[in-house]
Amino acid sequence: MYKLLQIVDGSVVDEHTLGDEAFSIGRNTGNSVQPDDASVSGNHARVTLAASAYLEDAMEATIEDLDSTNGTFINGKRVQRQLLKHGDMLTIGTLSFKFIDTQTLAMGGTRILLQEEG
């Protein structure tokens, strides 16, 4: 299971469980999270889950910036599309989220994901 923890001033203020449906963040109606925040675009970013190309019976989470004005950042680096790994910090406008992979937590170790170039 995957989760996004919304962080404000170092404290978790909300928890979002990711499922089969794409998880979207943006001010427009229909998004999973609709902040009243001008730094977030109407349709800012989307997280999707898909079967892993490398590990049988495993899923991978990918975040994609939807051509937002202010960009999507993973661990301080602007990204267009990127696989997420346990502990990644996402910044969307002034919002902060921590990505949690409960499978990695249950295994008590680090999960290694290979990302294709291109």
C-alpha positions in Angstrom: 0.0 0.0 0.0 1.1 3.5 -0.7 0.3 6.7 1.1 0.9 10.4 0.8 1.2 12.2 4.1 0.5 15.9 3.9 3.0 17.8 6.1 2.6 21.3 7.5 5.3 22.8 9.8 6.8 19.3 10.3 3.5 17.7 11.4 1.2 15.3 9.5 -2.1 17.1 8.9 -3.7 14.6 6.4 -3.1 11.1 5.1 -4.1 9.9 1.6 -4.1 6.3 0.6 -3.3 5.6 -3.0 -5.3 3.1 -4.9 -6.2 1.9 -8.4 -7.5 5.3 -9.4 -5.0 8.1 -10.3 -4.5 10.5 -7.4 -4.5 14.1 -8.6 -3.7 17.4 -7.0 -5.0 20.7 -8.2 -7.4 23.5 -7.5 -10.0 22.3 -10.0 -13.0 20.2 -8.9 -12.5 16.5 -9.6 -9.0 16.4 -8.1 -8.3 14.1 -5.2 -6.8 17.1 -3.2 -8.2 20.5 -4.0 -6.2 23.1 -2.0 -7.3 26.7 -1.9 -3.8 27.8 -2.8 -2.8 30.0 -5.7 0.6 28.4 -5.9 -1.1 25.1 -7.0 -2.3 24.9 -10.7 -5.9 23.9 -11.5 -4.6 20.4 -12.5 -1.1 20.4 -11.1 0.2 16.8 -10.7 -1.0 13.1 -10.7 0.3 10.0 -9.0 -0.5 6.7 -10.7 0.2 3.1 -9.7 1.2 0.4 -12.3 2.6 -3.1 -12.2 6.4 -3.1 -11.9 8.3 -4.0 -15.0 11.1 -5.5 -12.9 9.4 -7.2 -9.9 6.7 -9.7 -10.1 3.6 -8.9 -8.1 5.0 -5.5 -7.2 3.6 -2.0 -8.0 5.3 1.2 -8.8 4.1 4.7 -8.1 4.9 7.5 -10.6 4.3 11.2 -10.2 3.7 13.4 -13.3 3.6 17.1 -13.5 0.6 18.2 -15.6 2.3 21.3 -17.1 1.8 23.2 -13.9 3.0 26.8 -13.6 5.1 26.4 -10.5 6.4 22.8 -11.1 6.5 19.6 -9.1 9.5 18.8 -7.0 10.8 15.6 -5.5 13.4 16.0 -2.7 14.0 19.6 -3.9 14.5 18.7 -7.6 12.0 19.8 -10.3 10.6 16.8 -12.2 8.3 16.2 -15.1 7.8 12.5 -14.4 9.5 10.2 -11.9 9.1 7.0 -10.0 8.5 7.5 -6.3 10.4 5.7 -3.5 9.7 5.4 0.1 10.5 8.6 2.0 10.5 10.9 -1.0 9.3 14.5 -0.2 7.0 16.0 -2.8 6.5 19.8 -3.1 3.6 21.0 -5.1 3.2 24.8 -4.8 3.4 25.5 -1.1 2.2 22.0 -0.2 4.5 19.2 1.1 3.8 15.5 1.0 5.9 12.5 2.2 5.5 9.3 0.1 5.2 6.2 2.2 5.6 2.7 0.8 4.2 0.3 3.4 5.7 -2.7 1.6 9.2 -1.3 2.1 8.4 -0.7 5.8 7.1 -4.2 6.2 10.3 -5.7 4.6 12.4 -3.6 7.0 14.7 -2.6 4.2 15.1 -0.6 1.1 13.4 -1.5 -2.2 15.5 -0.9 -5.3 13.7 0.4 -8.4 15.4 0.8 -11.7 14.2 3.7 -13.7 14.4 3.6 -17.5 16.1 6.5 -19.2 14.3 8.3 -22.0 
